[in-house]
Amino acid sequence: MPIVVFILIDGLHPEAVMLDRCPNLAVVMARGASTLRATSIMPSITLPCHMSIFHSVPPTRHGMTTNEWSPMARPLPGWADVAHASGKRGAFIYNWEPLRNLSRPGSLSFSYFRDTAYTADGDRVIAAEAARAIAGDNLDFAFVYFGTVDTAGHVYGWMSDEYLAQAARVDRELGIVLASLPEDSHVLIQADHGGHDRTHGTDSTEDMTIPWVIAGPGIRRDQTIDAPVSLLDTAPTLARLLGIAPHPQWEGRCVDEAFDV
């Protein structure tokens, strides 16, 4: 069964991709549409970024400005909630616990969390569980989160040898997930933010620029996306892949340039 798989590699700097450390991601880029100049949001911090990715609004709307979760003052449904309301079965597989609040209770058919984002091989169990769920759980969509590249950036520094080695390791884990996908599946892969030195969260180019890659039936092949792409555009694009309408309060746009028609 075709499935839409959204893969987030936390803290993946686009220059790590450009240095050819990520051959599995490079294969997806070659058979799909991509940009290495997509933009994050301010503050370029993991939880605010993910809230903006899933709800297609900036922090000024969803209210999240730190990695401490708080309820939205004016709630609106995110991508997983809208998909569920349209009858879609979805899963989250992740290793950073605050992400459990990205969807409303009852919106998922399967959820798997393991606290492994702070160990070098911590994304391996996520890749294995994601591959199992994709192959066997009759899903329409899945969110897969890899957290260890961001951890390496904080410990060793962005673009350090150790950071690049971790990006290469996670690319191998990405290959496990990609190998589990049926041929007619769609995949969207991106980061939430970049980084500089041992931190991120500023409006610097190093923090705000991310890779954004999409592939599957109806997606242009070996296409560089010239139009600006923002984190806010992810949810509307995923909605189109699922054949559902975006929520009217979402502020992003579908990245139509990536599609054949």
C-alpha positions as CSV (number, residue, x, y, z in Angstrom):
1,M,0.0,0.0,0.0
2,P,1.4,3.5,-0.8
3,I,2.3,5.5,2.2
4,V,3.5,9.1,2.9
5,V,6.6,9.1,5.1
6,F,7.9,12.3,6.6
7,I,11.4,12.0,7.9
8,L,13.0,14.7,10.1
9,I,16.8,14.7,10.7
10,D,17.2,17.1,13.6
11,G,20.0,19.7,13.1
12,L,21.1,18.5,9.7
13,H,23.1,21.3,8.1
14,P,22.8,21.5,4.3
15,E,26.6,21.6,3.9
16,A,26.8,18.1,5.5
17,V,24.7,16.9,2.5
18,M,26.8,18.9,0.0
19,L,30.0,17.2,1.3
20,D,28.6,13.9,-0.1
21,R,28.4,12.3,3.4
22,C,24.8,11.3,2.8
23,P,24.5,8.9,-0.2
24,N,21.0,7.6,0.7
25,L,19.7,11.1,0.9
26,A,21.5,11.9,-2.4
27,V,19.6,9.1,-4.1
28,V,16.3,10.6,-2.9
29,M,17.4,14.0,-4.2
30,A,18.2,12.5,-7.6
31,R,14.8,10.8,-8.0
32,G,12.9,13.8,-6.6
33,A,12.8,17.5,-6.1
34,S,14.9,19.3,-3.5
35,T,16.4,22.5,-2.1
36,L,19.4,23.0,0.2
37,R,18.2,26.5,0.9
38,A,14.9,26.0,2.7
39,T,14.4,28.2,5.7
40,S,13.7,27.5,9.4
41,I,11.8,29.8,11.7
42,M,12.8,32.0,14.7
43,P,13.7,30.9,17.2
44,S,15.4,28.1,15.3
45,I,14.9,25.6,18.2
46,T,13.6,22.0,17.9
47,L,10.2,22.2,19.5
48,P,9.1,25.6,18.1
49,C,10.4,24.4,14.7
50,H,8.3,21.2,14.9
51,M,5.2,23.0,16.0
52,S,5.6,25.2,13.0
53,I,6.2,22.3,10.7
54,F,3.1,20.3,11.8
55,H,0.8,23.3,12.2
56,S,2.0,25.5,9.4
57,V,2.1,28.7,11.5
58,P,5.0,30.7,13.0
59,P,5.7,30.8,16.7
60,T,3.9,34.1,16.9
61,R,0.7,32.1,16.2
62,H,1.4,28.8,18.1
63,G,3.2,30.4,21.0
64,M,6.0,28.0,21.4
65,T,9.4,29.7,21.8
66,T,11.4,27.2,23.8
67,N,11.8,23.5,24.1
68,E,9.3,23.6,27.1
69,W,5.9,22.6,25.7
70,S,2.8,24.6,26.7
71,P,-0.8,24.4,25.3
72,M,-1.6,26.8,22.5
73,A,-3.7,29.7,23.5
74,R,-5.6,29.5,20.2
75,P,-5.4,25.8,19.3
76,L,-5.5,24.7,15.7
77,P,-5.1,21.2,14.2
78,G,-1.8,20.0,12.8
79,W,-1.1,17.8,9.9
80,A,-1.6,14.5,11.8
81,D,-4.9,15.7,13.2
82,V,-6.2,16.8,9.8
83,A,-5.1,13.5,8.3
84,H,-6.8,11.5,11.1
85,A,-10.0,13.5,10.6
86,S,-9.9,12.5,7.0
87,G,-9.8,8.8,7.9
88,K,-6.0,8.3,7.5
89,R,-4.1,5.9,9.7
90,G,-0.8,7.3,11.0
91,A,2.3,6.6,13.1
92,F,5.0,8.6,15.0
93,I,8.3,6.9,15.6
94,Y,10.7,9.2,17.4
95,N,13.4,9.5,20.1
96,W,12.9,13.0,21.6
97,E,10.0,12.8,24.1
98,P,8.5,16.4,23.8
99,L,7.4,15.6,20.2
100,R,4.5,13.5,21.7
101,N,2.6,16.8,21.8
102,L,2.7,17.4,18.0
103,S,-0.7,15.7,17.6
104,R,-3.8,15.6,19.6
105,P,-4.8,12.5,21.6
106,G,-6.5,10.0,19.3
107,S,-5.0,11.2,16.1
108,L,-2.5,8.3,15.7
109,S,-2.9,4.6,15.1
110,F,0.6,3.8,16.4
111,S,3.2,5.7,18.4
112,Y,6.7,4.6,19.4
113,F,9.1,6.5,21.6
114,R,12.5,5.4,22.8
115,D,14.9,7.8,24.6
116,T,17.9,7.3,22.4
117,A,18.6,10.7,20.9
118,Y,21.7,11.2,23.1
119,T,23.6,8.1,22.1
120,A,25.6,7.7,18.9
121,D,23.7,4.6,17.7
122,G,20.4,5.9,19.0
123,D,18.7,6.3,15.7
124,R,19.2,2.7,14.7
125,V,16.3,1.5,16.9
126,I,14.1,4.2,15.4
127,A,15.0,3.2,11.8
128,A,14.3,-0.5,12.6
129,E,10.9,0.2,14.2
130,A,9.9,2.6,11.4
131,A,10.8,0.0,8.8
132,R,8.7,-2.6,10.8
133,A,5.7,-0.3,11.1
134,I,5.8,0.8,7.5
135,A,5.9,-2.8,6.3
136,G,3.3,-4.3,8.7
137,D,0.9,-1.7,10.2
138,N,-1.3,-0.8,7.2
139,L,-0.5,3.0,7.6
140,D,-1.3,5.9,5.4
141,F,1.4,8.2,6.8
142,A,4.3,8.0,9.2
143,F,6.5,10.6,10.9
144,V,10.0,9.3,11.6
145,Y,12.4,11.5,13.7
146,F,16.1,11.0,14.0
147,G,17.6,13.1,16.9
148,T,21.3,12.2,17.1
149,V,22.8,14.5,14.5
150,D,21.6,17.5,16.6
151,T,23.2,15.9,19.7
152,A,26.5,15.5,17.9
153,G,26.3,19.2,16.9
154,H,25.8,20.3,20.6
155,V,28.6,18.0,21.8
156,Y,31.3,18.4,19.1
157,G,30.2,21.4,17.0
158,W,28.3,21.8,13.8
159,M,30.4,20.7,10.7
160,S,33.1,19.2,13.0
161,D,34.5,15.8,11.9
162,E,32.5,14.1,14.6
163,Y,29.3,15.8,13.5
164,L,29.9,14.8,9.9
165,A,30.5,11.3,10.9
166,Q,27.2,11.2,12.8
167,A,25.4,12.6,9.7
168,A,26.9,9.8,7.7
169,R,25.8,7.2,10.3
170,V,22.2,8.5,10.3
171,D,22.2,8.5,6.5
172,R,22.8,4.7,6.8
173,E,19.8,4.5,9.2
174,L,17.8,6.5,6.7
175,G,18.6,3.8,4.1
176,I,16.9,1.2,6.4
177,V,13.7,3.2,6.3
178,L,13.9,3.9,2.6
179,A,14.4,0.2,1.8
180,S,11.1,-0.6,3.6
181,L,9.0,1.7,1.4
182,P,6.8,0.3,-1.4
183,E,7.7,1.7,-4.8
184,D,4.7,3.9,-5.1
185,S,5.3,5.6,-1.7
186,H,6.1,9.3,-1.2
187,V,8.9,10.5,1.1
188,L,9.6,14.0,2.4
189,I,12.9,14.5,4.2
190,Q,14.1,17.7,5.9
191,A,15.8,19.2,8.9
192,D,14.3,21.6,11.4
193,H,17.3,23.9,11.8
194,G,21.0,24.0,11.2
195,G,23.6,25.1,13.7
196,H,26.9,26.9,14.3
197,D,29.7,26.2,16.8
198,R,27.8,24.1,19.4
199,T,24.5,25.8,19.3
200,H,21.6,27.1,17.3
201,G,18.5,29.3,17.8
202,T,19.6,32.5,16.1
203,D,18.7,34.0,12.8
204,S,22.1,33.4,11.3
205,T,22.3,31.7,7.9
206,E,24.0,28.7,9.5
207,D,21.0,28.1,11.9
208,M,18.2,29.1,9.5
209,T,19.1,27.1,6.3
210,I,18.0,23.5,5.9
211,P,17.7,20.7,3.3
212,W,14.2,19.9,2.1
213,V,13.7,16.9,-0.2
214,I,10.6,15.2,-1.7
215,A,10.2,12.1,-3.9
216,G,7.6,9.7,-5.2
217,P,5.0,9.4,-7.9
218,G,4.0,12.7,-9.5
219,I,7.2,14.5,-8.2
220,R,9.7,15.9,-10.6
221,R,12.9,13.9,-10.8
222,D,16.4,15.5,-10.3
223,Q,14.7,18.8,-9.8
224,T,16.2,21.8,-7.9
225,I,13.4,23.8,-6.4
226,D,14.1,27.5,-7.1
227,A,11.2,29.0,-5.3
228,P,11.6,29.8,-1.6
229,V,10.6,26.9,0.7
230,S,9.8,27.4,4.4
231,L,9.1,25.1,7.3
232,L,5.5,26.3,7.1
233,D,5.2,24.7,3.6
234,T,5.7,21.2,4.8
235,A,2.2,20.5,6.2
236,P,0.3,21.7,3.1
237,T,2.6,19.7,0.9
238,L,2.1,16.6,3.0
239,A,-1.6,17.2,2.8
240,R,-1.5,17.2,-1.0
241,L,0.4,13.9,-1.0
242,L,-2.3,12.4,1.2
243,G,-5.1,13.8,-1.0
244,I,-6.6,15.9,1.8
245,A,-7.4,19.6,2.1
246,P,-5.0,21.8,4.2
247,H,-6.6,23.4,7.2
248,P,-7.8,27.0,6.4
249,Q,-5.7,28.5,9.2
250,W,-2.4,27.1,8.0
251,E,-0.2,29.9,6.7
252,G,2.2,27.9,4.5
253,R,1.7,26.8,0.9
254,C,2.1,23.6,-1.0
255,V,5.4,23.4,-2.8
256,D,3.8,23.0,-6.2
257,E,7.0,23.4,-8.1
258,A,8.0,20.0,-6.9
259,F,5.1,18.3,-8.6
260,D,4.8,17.2,-12.3
261,V,1.3,18.8,-12.6
